[in-house]
Amino acid sequence: MTRRLVISLVLSVVLVVIQLLFARTAIGTALLTGLIAFVVAFLVLLVSDRWFSRTGRR
């Protein structure tokens, strides 16, 4: 659980920083996109972990 949260948080922070530095988007838009990225990354990692534990592959 902690691993999924940390990975999702790091990916969302990287996305926000890239948007602020290179895309020059507004801070609100960058934070909203980062929040959406956090949720999507967490869900993808959750489904992936459950899929691979169910099928027995690692």
N, C-alpha and C positions, 0 to 999 in steps of 0.2 A: 504494500500500500504506500509506504513512504517513498519507495523508489519511483513509483508512478507519479506521485505528486511532485517530486523533485525534478524529474525529467520534464514533465509538463510545464512546470514553472520556468525552468531554464529555457525551454523552447519559446515560450511566450515572451519572456523578457528579451531574448535575442530578436524576435520579430518586432517588438516595440522599438528597440534601439535602432534597428535597420530602417524602420519607417521614419523615425524622427531624424536620423542623420542623412539618409540618402533620398528618401521620397518626399521629405519636407511636408508631411501631413500634419494636421492639427493634433494637439496632445490628446484631445478627447477621442478622436477617431482612432489614433494609435492604441490607446488604452482599451477601447472597445474591441478592436481587432485582436489585441493580445488576450483579452478575456475569452473571446470566442476560440482562439487558438488553444488556450489552456484547456478548455472543456473538451474540444475535439481530440486533442492529444491524449488527455486522460482516458476518454472513452475508447480510443483506438488501442491504447496500451492495456486497458482492462479486458477488452474483447480478445486481444491477441494472447494475453496470459491465460485466459480461460480456455481458449481454443487449443493452445499447445499443451496445457495440462490435461485436457480431456482426451486428446488424441495420443498422449504419451510421448510426444516428441519434445526435445529441448535443444 
